[in-house]
Amino acid sequence: MSTYLEMGDLNLKSNRGTLQTMLSHIQQHIEEFTDKLLWREKWFNDLDRSGSWDLMVLAGSHVRGDADPRSDIDLFLVLPHIKQVEYDLPPVHSYEWNDLNIEISKVSSEILRNSVIDKRNLFWWHRAKVVRSNNEELRKVFDEASRVSRDELTVLLWNIYCIFKMNADENLPKALQLGDDVGARCCFYNNVDCVMEAILYANQIFVANKKRGSCLQKVAPDVYKRIRSYVMEPSVDYMKETKALEHIIQKTLQDNGFTEEELATWHKRNLHRFLHQAI
């Protein structure tokens, strides 16, 4: 049986009690919001009467513990894609409730099921909380989708490294040969993103793009400083900078159990780990 990793947390352990208190406060607001407002909304009432939704999930900064006064309350309404189409639902419904901004984003039940195997969307589900359930079977699926084992983390890191190497060895050189400056820059910044992802995932931190910079600065300040220089003062020597990034991502993978030989022969092995082509 796989051993699941303890939740990554940028907060000190001594702050966990405070986090739980704040989370309980937010959940109370959500309970009031759903009972007094959401269930009276026609679009949701139609879904509810026909049993067309599965889960309502609290996600984002309020469950991670890094919310600030400007942070929205992020709810995911999980329902089958066919129901999203049938009811012509917009991607997001926004509300104000007790001086709080609440956003309800729609996510398909199919994506949640796939996330049990494919953890690349883990930032949606990690540390999230089910606040309402209309489908207990899918709630069990959520429990599996929202956590990551050591083996699954290894698969994620391997995928990131393979994508990095495809860009570094094939896509970026080809774009430079063609004189495609825009394409070359896209390949390079994709590799920057891969390095950030690898370091954060290795620290069990799963966040959306808008949070990656601040999280990286806390766990790897030297890498953050280098990447920030690439963003603020872009260079045209993408190959030299990519080589520097490669040393960083290789060390991250080696620290997580990969050997030099495995990294050097990445294109010949572990296809079953490469979700980009396996799923």
N, C-alpha and C positions, 0 to 999 in steps of 0.2 A: 504494500500500500504506500502511496506517495506521501511524503511528509510535507505539509503545507507550511510556507514561510510565515513568520509573524508579520503582521501589518507594518509596513514602513511608516515612520512617523518623524517629522521634522521637529516635533515638540518634545520637550523634556518629559520624562515619565511623571514627574511631579505635577505636570499640568493636565494629566489625563482626567483627573476628577473634575477640573474646571471645564474641560471639553465635554464630558458627559453631561454636566449640568446645562451647558449652553445648548447641546444637542437636544436634550429633553425639552428645553424651552422652545426651540424651533419646531420640534415635533408637535408640541401642544398647539402652536399657531397653525400648523398644517391640518391638524384634526379639526380645528374650528373653521378653517378656510374651506375644507372639503365638505363639511356638514352644512355650513351656513351659506356658502356661495356656489361651490363647484357643482354640487348635486342639483342645484336649481338652474344651472346653465343648460340651455336646450341641447347644444351639441353633445355635452357629456351625458345628459339625461337620456338622450336617444341611444347612445352607446350602452349605457347601463341597463336600460330596459330590455335590450336585445342580447345582453350578455356578451358584448363584442370587445371588451377590454380584459386584459389579464392581470397586470400589476401596475401599481403606482410606486415609484422608487424615488427616494431622496438621495441626491448625489451632489458632487461638487464640493466647493470650499467649506460648506457648513459641516459636512461629515468628515472632511479631512482635517479640520481644525485650523485652516488658514484664512478664514473669512475676515473681511474688513467691513467697515460701515457701508461701503458701496456695493458689497456683494449681493447678488440676487440669490433667492432660494431656487435651486434647480431641481425640478421634478421631471422624471421620465414617465410617460404613460406608455406602457408596453402593450401592444395589441397586434393582431395579425395584419400583415401588409394588405391583404385583400379588404380588410375592414377600413384601413386608412383610405383606400381608393374608393370604396363603396360610399363612405360618408364624406368624401372630399375634404379631408381634414388638412388644415394648414400645418406647417412644420412646428410652429410654436404658438401657444396662447399665453399672453402676458396679463398679469393682474397686479393690482395694489391692494394689500390687505394689512391693516394695522401698521401702516407706515413701512411695510415690507414689500419689495418687488418679488413677485413669484412668477417664474416661467415654467410652463408645462411643455416639454418637448416630446414629440412622438417618436418612438423607437419600435421597430418591428419585432414581434415575437421570434421571427426566424433568425434575426441577428443575435438575439439573446441565446437561442439554442446553439447556434454556430460558435458562440463565444465560449462554450464549454471546452471545445477543442482548440479553436483559434483565439489565442489570448491577445491578439494585436489591438483589440478594442477594450482591453482591461481598464483603461483610464475611465471608461464610462461606469464600470460596475464595481471597481475596487473600493472597498470600505463603504459602499452605498448601503442604504437601508430600505427594506420594503415597508412602506407605510400603509398600504392597502393591497389586499390580494383578492382577486376574483377567479384565481386558477391555482389551486394548491400544487398541482403537478409542475406548473411552470415556476412556482416559487422554489421548488427543489432544484430545478434547472438553474435558477438564479444563484442559489447557494454555491453551485459548482462553478458558474461563470465568474463569480465575484472574487474568487481566491486563486492563488497560483502556487503550484508545487515547485520544488527545486528543479525537477525534470522539465517542467513547463517553462520555467525561467531560462533554463539552458537552451530550449528551443527558440525562445524569443531572441536571445542574444545571438544565436547562430544565424537567424534570419536577418537581423540587422547587419551582421558582419558580411554576409553574402551579398546583400544589396549594396553595401559600401564598396566591396571589391568589384562588383560589376560596373559600378560607376567609375571607380578609380582606374581600373585596368582596361575598360572597353569604352564606356559611354563618353567620359570626359576627354580622353585622347582623340576619339573620333570627332567630337564637336570642335576641338581645337584645330584638327587637321582641315576641317571644312571651313574654318574661319567663322564659325557660328558662336559669337561672343555671348549671346543670350542663352543658347543651349548649354554652353560651357559653364556659365555662372549658375544655371539651374542645377546641373550635375554637382557642382562644387557645394552649393548650399544644401543639397540633399544629403551629401556626405557629412556636412556640419551637423545636420539634424540627426543622422545616424549615430554620431559620436555622443551627442547629448542624450539620446535615447538609451544607448548602451550603458552609460554611466548612471543615469537615473534608475533604469531597470535593475541594475546590479545592486542598487541601494534600496530596492523595493519601493520606488517612488513612481507612481503612475498618474500623470497629470496631462491635461490638454496643453497645446502649444503655448498658450498665453501665460502659463505658470512655469514653463521649463527653465527660463532664464534665471528667475529668482531662486528656484530649487537648486539648479546647478551651482549657482554662486555659493550656496551654503555647504554643499557636499564636496565640491571640487573647484575651489576658488581660482586655482592656477589655470585650469582648463577654461573656466568661464572668462578669465582675463584674455586668454588667447583668442577665443571665439569672438568676444566682443570687439577685439581689434580687427578681425576679419569683417565684421559687420559695419563698424564705424569708418574703417579705412580700407576698403576693398583693394586687393592686389590683383594684378593680371597674371601672376605666376601661380596659377592654380595647381599645377603638378607638384611644385615644391611644398605648398601649403597642405595639399592632400597627403603627401608623404608624412608630414608632421602629424596630421590627424590619424594616419594609419598606425603610427607607433602608439598613440593613445588608445585607440580602440583595440589593438592587439593586446596591450597590457591588461585592459579591462577584461578581455575574454580569458587570458591566461590566469588572471586572479580568480576566475570562476571555473577553472578546471580544464580549459582547452590547452592542448599541447602545441608547440611550435610547428611540429609536423602536420598536425591537423589543420592549422591555419594556413600553412604553406600549400596544402593540397585541397583547399576548400572546394574547388570546382569538381573534385573527383569523388566526393563522399557526402554522406548524410542527406541525401535527397529527401528522405522521410521527414527530416527536420525542417525542410524548406517549405514553409506554408505558402509562399508566393506561388509555387507550382503544384503543391500537394493538395491544396483545398480550393 
